[in-house]
Amino acid sequence: MTSQIIYKGDLRCTATHLQSGTVIETDAPTDNKGKGARFSPTDLVATGLGLCMITTMGIKAETMGIQLDGTTADVTKVMASDPRRISKVVVHISFPKSLNLDEKQKEILERTARTCPVERSLHPDVELDFQFNW
């Protein structure tokens, strides 16, 4: 088992990662009867994409002898209605100005990010907008 989720009432849940014991609390978003006081489940999906992109780039970068420390990702989730779903995820990844890579290294890292496991798991109807700021 990966995690255990407990519904706490009032549209709030806790999810415990069983291997580490780390706990995440979620709340329904304000546009769907929630308080928006925590990540919503769809926020976690979009955020998971950004995390996966940076993590897989980090793995690849290590094999290339590159340090990506300080790299950031800004994630924006766009919802659609009828049916209610994630329609678009925008991920803008920014690298430290001190990072000096050639075009081939950049291409390899971008391709790695664009084909991360979360990206490969999303429905093809979800529009993805990726920007890499070198």
Kinemage of the C-alpha trace (Angstrom):
@kinemage 1
@onewidth
@group {chain A} dominant
@subgroup {mainchain}
@vectorlist {calphas} color= white
{ca met a 1} P 0.000 0.000 0.000
{ca thr a 2} L 1.225 3.518 -0.813
{ca ser a 3} L -0.971 5.687 1.381
{ca gln a 4} L -3.957 5.737 3.668
{ca ile a 5} L -6.608 8.440 3.346
{ca ile a 6} L -9.012 9.407 6.112
{ca tyr a 7} L -12.024 11.640 5.549
{ca lys a 8} L -12.077 14.080 8.460
{ca gly a 9} L -15.416 15.693 7.615
{ca asp a 10} L -16.173 19.179 6.353
{ca leu a 11} L -14.629 18.252 2.945
{ca arg a 12} L -11.184 17.733 4.480
{ca cys a 13} L -8.981 14.627 4.279
{ca thr a 14} L -5.600 13.510 5.551
{ca ala a 15} L -3.357 11.288 3.486
{ca thr a 16} L -0.504 9.446 5.165
{ca his a 17} L 2.431 8.196 3.123
{ca leu a 18} L 2.926 4.804 4.708
{ca gln a 19} L 6.655 4.409 4.024
{ca ser a 20} L 7.646 7.739 5.617
{ca gly a 21} L 4.694 8.680 7.797
{ca thr a 22} L 4.439 12.072 6.086
{ca val a 23} L 0.922 13.528 6.244
{ca ile a 24} L -0.780 15.799 3.714
{ca glu a 25} L -4.087 17.496 4.478
{ca thr a 26} L -6.458 18.416 1.664
{ca asp a 27} L -9.514 20.613 1.416
{ca ala a 28} L -12.083 21.099 -1.307
{ca pro a 29} L -11.458 24.244 -3.354
{ca thr a 30} L -13.520 27.369 -2.811
{ca asp a 31} L -15.168 26.967 -6.218
{ca asn a 32} L -16.455 23.537 -5.176
{ca lys a 33} L -17.917 24.012 -1.684
{ca gly a 34} L -14.591 23.983 0.165
{ca lys a 35} L -12.643 26.470 2.206
{ca gly a 36} L -9.538 26.311 0.019
{ca ala a 37} L -7.436 26.162 3.184
{ca arg a 38} L -5.200 23.358 1.888
{ca phe a 39} L -4.191 21.811 -1.411
{ca ser a 40} L -7.195 20.315 -3.174
{ca pro a 41} L -6.868 16.872 -4.773
{ca thr a 42} L -6.654 18.478 -8.233
{ca asp a 43} L -4.021 20.927 -6.938
{ca leu a 44} L -1.976 17.884 -5.915
{ca val a 45} L -2.278 16.361 -9.396
{ca ala a 46} L -1.010 19.566 -11.049
{ca thr a 47} L 1.675 20.055 -8.407
{ca gly a 48} L 2.655 16.401 -8.779
{ca leu a 49} L 3.364 17.061 -12.452
{ca gly a 50} L 5.750 19.909 -11.604
{ca leu a 51} L 7.406 17.849 -8.886
{ca cys a 52} L 7.839 14.894 -11.224
{ca met a 53} L 9.331 17.077 -13.955
{ca ile a 54} L 11.923 18.584 -11.623
{ca thr a 55} L 12.669 15.252 -9.914
{ca thr a 56} L 13.257 13.369 -13.174
{ca met a 57} L 15.419 16.223 -14.456
{ca gly a 58} L 17.371 16.022 -11.192
{ca ile a 59} L 17.917 12.299 -11.669
{ca lys a 60} L 19.078 12.807 -15.264
{ca ala a 61} L 21.214 15.807 -14.283
{ca glu a 62} L 23.044 13.724 -11.670
{ca thr a 63} L 24.020 11.196 -14.342
{ca met a 64} L 25.312 14.117 -16.426
{ca gly a 65} L 27.300 15.646 -13.548
{ca ile a 66} L 24.988 18.682 -13.375
{ca gln a 67} L 23.599 20.231 -10.183
{ca leu a 68} L 20.061 21.649 -10.498
{ca asp a 69} L 19.897 22.997 -6.931
{ca gly a 70} L 17.747 26.128 -6.825
{ca thr a 71} L 15.636 25.208 -9.848
{ca thr a 72} L 11.996 26.237 -9.360
{ca ala a 73} L 8.672 25.411 -10.973
{ca asp a 74} L 5.594 27.629 -11.002
{ca val a 75} L 2.462 25.542 -11.560
{ca thr a 76} L -0.966 26.783 -12.622
{ca lys a 77} L -3.985 24.485 -12.772
{ca val a 78} L -7.005 25.376 -14.911
{ca met a 79} L -10.332 23.660 -14.263
{ca ala a 80} L -13.162 23.014 -16.711
{ca ser a 81} L -16.778 22.243 -15.974
{ca asp a 82} L -19.206 19.771 -17.483
{ca pro a 83} L -17.532 17.538 -16.638
{ca arg a 84} L -15.531 19.104 -13.841
{ca arg a 85} L -11.919 18.206 -14.513
{ca ile a 86} L -8.428 19.591 -14.934
{ca ser a 87} L -8.361 21.059 -18.443
{ca lys a 88} L -4.881 22.577 -18.461
{ca val a 89} L -1.683 22.598 -16.442
{ca val a 90} L 0.962 25.266 -16.970
{ca val a 91} L 4.454 24.559 -15.633
{ca his a 92} L 7.164 27.213 -15.899
{ca ile a 93} L 10.545 25.907 -14.818
{ca ser a 94} L 13.302 28.403 -14.012
{ca phe a 95} L 16.932 27.473 -13.604
{ca pro a 96} L 19.582 29.330 -11.602
{ca lys a 97} L 21.344 32.030 -13.642
{ca ser a 98} L 24.682 30.471 -12.651
{ca leu a 99} L 23.813 27.223 -14.472
{ca asn a 100} L 25.884 27.173 -17.656
{ca leu a 101} L 24.653 24.412 -19.974
{ca asp a 102} L 25.053 23.887 -23.691
{ca glu a 103} L 22.058 23.419 -25.997
{ca lys a 104} L 22.401 19.615 -26.053
{ca gln a 105} L 22.320 19.414 -22.232
{ca lys a 106} L 19.263 21.686 -22.126
{ca glu a 107} L 17.518 19.577 -24.775
{ca ile a 108} L 18.162 16.363 -22.830
{ca leu a 109} L 16.830 17.835 -19.580
{ca glu a 110} L 13.749 19.333 -21.261
{ca arg a 111} L 12.945 16.026 -22.981
{ca thr a 112} L 13.347 14.234 -19.645
{ca ala a 113} L 10.875 16.624 -17.994
{ca arg a 114} L 8.364 16.442 -20.850
{ca thr a 115} L 8.255 12.642 -20.600
{ca cys a 116} L 8.151 12.204 -16.822
{ca pro a 117} L 5.901 9.472 -15.382
{ca val a 118} L 3.178 11.885 -14.246
{ca glu a 119} L 3.044 13.533 -17.684
{ca arg a 120} L 2.725 10.069 -19.222
{ca ser a 121} L -0.140 9.260 -16.811
{ca leu a 122} L -2.336 12.273 -17.538
{ca his a 123} L -5.294 12.014 -19.900
{ca pro a 124} L -4.455 13.282 -23.408
{ca asp a 125} L -7.310 15.820 -23.168
{ca val a 126} L -5.385 17.727 -20.466
{ca glu a 127} L -3.592 20.581 -22.219
{ca leu a 128} L 0.005 20.944 -21.080
{ca asp a 129} L 1.936 24.192 -21.358
{ca phe a 130} L 5.602 23.848 -20.421
{ca gln a 131} L 8.143 26.670 -20.413
{ca phe a 132} L 11.815 26.311 -19.559
{ca asn a 133} L 13.543 29.521 -18.490
{ca trp a 134} L 17.265 29.060 -18.799
